[in-house]
Amino acid sequence: MNAIYLKLRLQLDALLCKNALLRDYYQALNQQLSLPVSQMPFMAFDLEMTGLDSQQDQILSIGIVPIIAGELHLTKAKHLLVQIEGSVGNSAVIHGIVDDQLTHAVDIEQALQWFLEQTKGHILVAHHAPLDLCFLKAGYFRWLKQEVKLIAVDTMALEKKRLLRKHDVIQEGSLRLDACRSRYNLPVYAAHNAAVDALACGELLLAQMAAIAGKDELVLTDLLA
């Protein structure tokens, strides 16, 4: 996927889009694609969900951490809890969110609008991005009754490419976020929520970019699967 194609696609999406929020999102993103990667604004994000099925399970929380000109901006990190239908059930064992914490959470439509507003003008970054994007796209389709185009750098896919250059077989578990971070000597975070995982993903991306770039200036297509 090259930058020219991305820009043309975003221009067309903005032109055809009747929703003002989405149109602004596409236009703001398009403006960033001409920047060198070292200057691009990224937004590392993570979702906590009740399960892995985007058609049946629900988003519980969203964490975001911006990366501007190669630096994580921790003071602008945010964490949002999202109301769900029913109970979190046994999924609380995985994410640690219990029903009482969602009493004053926002509803899913408010959360999806918030996500577009917060990430506008940023390239999304996630670990195992296709899973998170499936949940977001499913949510937007239910809310807006139209497909929403989201572009994301997948740190898991980047690490898989790197490992396959060195090994014929990738060991089970070696692409988990903590395992990927350990190869770059990044610290282990004991606390676990969507914002912490977004931070961990953002740090991993910066380490990967430094390893990939060498002396050369990266372009966005170096990072997109």
N, C-alpha and C positions, 0 to 999 in steps of 0.2 A: 504494500500500500504506500504509494509515494505522496509527497507533500502536495504536488499539483492536483492530483486526484482528490485528496482530502479537501483542499480549498474549494475546488469546483463543486464537490458534493455538498459542502456546507453552504456555499452560495445558493445552490439550487434548493436545498432544504429550507433555507431562510426565505427564499423567494416564494416558495409554495406554501409555507406555513401560515395558517390563519390565526394561530395562538400567539399573542404578543410576547408572553413569557418565553416560549420556545424560540420564537424568532430572534429575540434579544440574545438568548443563550447561544444560538448558532452563529450569529454575527460577531459576538464578543470572542467566541472561540476561534473563528476564522482569522481575526486580527492577530492572534498570537502565533499562527503557523509560520509566519515569515521570520520570526525571531530565531537566532541560534539557540540550540537546546540549553546552553549554559545560562541563557537569559529568560527562557520560557518559564511562565508560572505554572507549577503543577499543584495538584491537590490530592494528597494521599488520603484514602478513605477506607473505611471498613464497616461492614454491616454485621449485626448479630441477628440471627433468625431463629424461629422455632424449629426449623428443620431445613432440609436441602431441596425441597420441591417448591419451585417458584409459583406453581399453580395452586398448591394446597397450603403451604406454610406461609408465615408472616414475618415481616421485618419488626424487630424489637427495638433496635437502637442503631444510630448512625454516628460514626466518629470521623472527623476531618482534621487534617493538619496541612496548612499550605507550605509549599516550597517555592521560594522566590529567589531567582538568581543563584541557585545552588545552595541555599540555606533554608533550614527548617525554621518556621516561625511559631514557636511553642506558645507564645502569648495569644496567638490567634487560633489555637486548637479549640475545637468545640465537640460536645457530645450531646446527642439528642435522643431522648427516650420516646418511643412510639407506642400508642395504644394498639391493642389487638382485640380480636373477637375471641372470647373464651379465656382459657388459662394458659400460662406458659408450660404447664405440665412438667414432664420429665426433662424437657430441654433446659431447664434451669441448672441442671447438673453441668451442662457444657458452658453456658454463658454467664451463669451466676445472677441473672436477673429474675426476681420473683414478682408475683402479681402485685404486691403492695407498692412496689416502686413505680408502677405504671398508672397509679391513681391520677396523677396530674400530668401525665404525658400528653403529647399532641396527637391528633389523629393522623392517619396515614396520608391523607391529601395535604394537610399542613406540612408534614414531614417532606413529602416529595417536592412541594413548592419551595420549601426552605433549602433543600438540597440544590435545586437549580439556581436559586439566588446566591447561595454561598459559593458554589463551584463555577459560576459564570466567569468566562475568561481564563479558565485553568484547564490544563490537560489532566484528566483523572489518572490516578495510580492506585492499583490494588494488587494484593497477593491472591492469585487464583481469580483474576478479574472476571472471567466469564460467569462464575457463580453469582457474584454480587450484581453484575450487570443484568443477569436474567431476572433477578428479583426487582430491580429498579424498573426495567423495561415492562415487566408484567404489571407493576403498580401504576406506571404512567398510562399504559394502555387501558387499564380498568378505569382510571380517573379521567383521562383526556379523550379516550376513544380513538387514539391514533398512536402510531409507532413513534417512539422518540429515539433519535440517533445519539448514541453516547460513544465517545472515543476514550479508550483507557490503555495505559501501559500496564502490562502484567509482569510483575517482578518474578512470579513463578516461571512463566514462559521464558523470560530472559535467563534465569538461572538454569533452566533445562537445556537451552541452547549452549550455554557455557560448559555445562557438564558433559554434554554429548560430544563436544570437541575433544575432550580428554578421555572419555570412557565410552565403551560400547554399550554398557548396561548401567542404568541408574538404579541405585539401591532403593528399596522401599523406605519411605519416610524421609529421604534426603532432600525432598522439595518442600517439606513443611517450612513455615516461616522461620521458626527458631533454628532449624537445621541450616537453612540458607544463611541466616545471620551469623551463625557460628563460624562459617568459612571465611567471613570477613572480620572476625574477631570483634563483632558487635556484642554489646552486653545483653544479658538475659533480664527481662522485666518480669518480676514476680506478679505484679498486679495485672489483671486482665479485664479489659473492656474494649469497646470499639475504638475509642480515642487512642488508647495505648497501642492497640494493634495497628492503627493508622500511622502512628508515630514510628513504630517498628518497621512498617512497610516503607515509609518515607526514607528512613535511615538506610535501609537495604538498597533502595533505588540509587541513592547518592553513592554508595559504595560500589554498586554495579557499574554505574556510569563512569566512575573513576577507573575501574578495571578495564572497561571496554574501550574507553577513549584513547588511552595512552597519550600520544602527542597530537592526535588528530581531533578536530572539532566534530562533535557528534551532530547528527541530524536526527529528526524525530523518527524517521523510518528505521534507524538503528535500534530503536526501542520498541517499536510496534511489532507484534507477532504477525 
